[in-house]
């Protein structure tokens, strides 16, 4: 089972993002505050890094996380914003937006990766954890929410632009996605600051 990372049972939020690599669509992030370690019930042992789970497993775990977490929220930064501030800053901003939407504010933050921008005033204590989504429950929970909410979003965009097959590639740079860009051009959802290979 993944670890919890509480400091004297204070309110601690785990944060993770989904969608840094795609050529199209928003980047999403989630923040999750879990119950204190001594109050964690059954079911949490099923959590893992969202990339290690099947799509079915991720969607099965989402309602469990939403029901059992003390608090959770999802933030989004659009492709237009990504082009304006770059993808790293956009991913951090998405995490900040998720934190801002929490019904209770955390006293400590753990973040997947090795980059962070101070949140709050005064800044909430935080630390980064490389591959944290495979180490800590709250980060794994955040990774599942971020991934599934972004996948839902890309499925909706697919209905608007089916020729790009975003229901399967989710905006990532596949050969078929590049071929569709060359054939049909770009959409308002494409990230113009990314290499879209418009010329061959």
C-alpha positions in Angstrom: 0.0 0.0 0.0 1.2 3.5 -0.7 2.3 5.7 2.2 0.5 8.6 3.8 2.6 11.6 4.6 1.0 13.4 7.5 2.7 15.8 9.9 1.0 15.4 13.2 -2.3 14.8 11.4 -2.6 18.3 10.0 -4.7 18.9 6.9 -2.4 17.9 4.0 -3.2 18.1 0.3 -1.6 15.9 -2.3 -1.4 17.5 -5.8 -0.8 16.2 -9.3 -1.5 17.2 -12.9 -2.4 15.5 -16.1 -1.9 16.6 -19.6 1.5 18.3 -19.8 2.5 16.4 -23.0 -0.5 16.7 -25.3 -0.6 18.9 -28.4 -4.2 20.0 -27.6 -6.4 20.7 -24.7 -6.1 22.0 -21.3 -3.9 20.8 -18.5 -5.7 19.6 -15.5 -4.7 19.2 -11.9 -6.3 17.9 -8.7 -5.8 18.4 -5.0 -6.9 15.8 -2.4 -7.0 16.0 1.3 -7.3 12.5 2.9 -8.7 11.6 6.3 -6.1 11.3 9.1 -4.0 8.1 8.9 -5.8 6.4 11.8 -9.2 7.1 10.1 -8.4 5.6 6.7 -10.8 2.8 5.9 -10.7 -0.1 3.5 -10.3 0.6 -0.2 -7.3 2.9 -0.2 -4.9 0.0 -0.9 -6.3 0.0 -4.5 -4.8 3.4 -5.2 -1.7 3.7 -7.4 -0.1 6.1 -9.8 -2.8 6.7 -12.4 -0.5 5.6 -15.2 -0.2 2.2 -13.6 -3.9 1.7 -13.6 -6.3 0.8 -16.4 -8.9 3.2 -17.6 -11.6 1.1 -15.9 -9.7 1.0 -12.6 -9.2 4.8 -12.7 -12.9 5.5 -13.2 -13.9 2.9 -10.6 -11.7 4.6 -8.1 -12.8 8.2 -8.8 -16.2 8.0 -6.9 -14.4 6.2 -4.1 -11.9 9.0 -3.7 -14.6 11.7 -4.0 -16.7 10.1 -1.3 -14.0 9.1 1.1 -11.6 12.1 0.9 -12.0 15.0 3.4 -11.8 17.4 0.4 -11.0 17.3 -3.3 -11.0 19.7 -6.2 -9.9 19.9 -9.8 -8.3 22.9 -11.6 -7.8 23.6 -15.3 -5.6 25.9 -17.4 -6.6 26.3 -21.1 -4.4 25.8 -24.2 -4.5 29.6 -24.7 -3.1 30.1 -21.2 -0.5 27.4 -21.8 0.7 29.3 -24.9 0.9 32.5 -22.9 2.8 31.3 -19.8 4.4 27.9 -20.9 3.4 24.4 -19.9 5.3 24.2 -16.6 3.8 27.4 -15.3 0.4 26.3 -16.5 0.7 22.9 -14.7 1.6 24.7 -11.4 -1.2 27.2 -12.0 -3.7 24.3 -12.4 -2.6 22.9 -9.1 -3.0 26.3 -7.5 -6.5 26.6 -8.9 -7.4 23.1 -7.6 -6.1 24.2 -4.1 -8.1 27.4 -4.2 -11.3 25.4 -4.9 -10.9 23.1 -1.9 -13.7 23.7 0.7 -11.0 23.6 3.4 -7.5 25.0 2.9 -4.5 22.7 3.6 -1.8 23.3 6.2 0.7 21.3 4.2 1.1 20.4 0.5 2.9 17.5 -1.2 3.4 17.8 -4.9 4.3 15.2 -7.5 7.5 16.2 -9.3 10.4 18.5 -8.5 8.9 21.9 -9.2 6.7 24.1 -7.2 5.6 27.7 -6.8 4.6 28.9 -3.4 0.9 28.8 -2.7 -1.0 31.1 -0.4 0.0 34.1 1.7 1.8 33.4 3.9 2.9 30.4 1.8 1.6 27.0 2.8 4.5 24.7 3.7 5.1 22.3 0.8 7.5 19.8 -0.5 7.9 18.1 -3.9 8.2 14.3 -4.3 9.7 12.8 -7.5 7.3 10.0 -8.7 5.2 10.9 -5.7 2.1 9.5 -7.4 3.6 6.0 -6.9 4.6 6.8 -3.2 1.8 8.7 -1.4 -1.9 8.1 -1.3 -3.0 11.7 -1.6 -0.9 12.3 -4.7 -2.0 9.0 -6.3 -5.6 10.1 -5.6 -5.0 13.5 -7.2 -3.4 11.8 -10.2 -6.5 9.7 -10.7 -8.9 12.7 -10.5 -6.7 14.8 -12.8 -6.4 12.1 -15.4 -10.1 11.1 -15.4 -11.4 14.7 -15.5 -9.1 15.5 -18.3 -10.1 12.4 -20.2 -13.8 13.4 -19.9 -12.9 16.8 -21.2 -11.0 15.4 -24.2 -13.9 13.1 -25.0 -16.2 16.1 -25.1 -13.8 17.9 -27.5 -13.8 14.8 -29.7 -17.5 15.2 -30.3 -16.7 18.7 -31.6 -13.7 17.7 -33.6 -13.9 13.9 -34.3 -11.3 14.0 -37.1 -8.5 14.3 -34.5 -9.6 11.1 -32.6 -9.1 12.8 -29.2 -11.3 10.1 -27.7 -8.4 7.7 -28.1 -5.2 9.8 -28.2 -6.5 12.4 -25.7 -4.5 15.1 -27.6 -1.1 13.4 -27.3 1.3 13.5 -30.2 0.5 10.3 -32.1 1.3 9.8 -35.8 -2.4 9.9 -36.5 -2.9 13.2 -34.6 0.0 14.8 -36.6 -1.5 13.5 -39.8 -4.9 15.0 -38.9 -3.3 18.3 -38.1 -1.6 18.3 -41.6 -4.9 17.4 -43.3 -7.4 19.6 -41.3 -5.2 22.3 -39.7 -5.4 23.3 -36.1 -8.3 24.0 -33.8 -8.8 26.6 -31.1 -7.8 23.8 -28.6 -4.3 23.2 -30.1 -1.3 24.5 -28.2 0.4 26.8 -30.7 3.5 27.0 -28.6 4.1 23.2 -29.1 5.7 21.7 -32.2 2.6 20.8 -34.2 4.6 19.8 -37.3 2.5 21.9 -39.6 5.2 21.7 -42.3 6.7 18.4 -43.5 
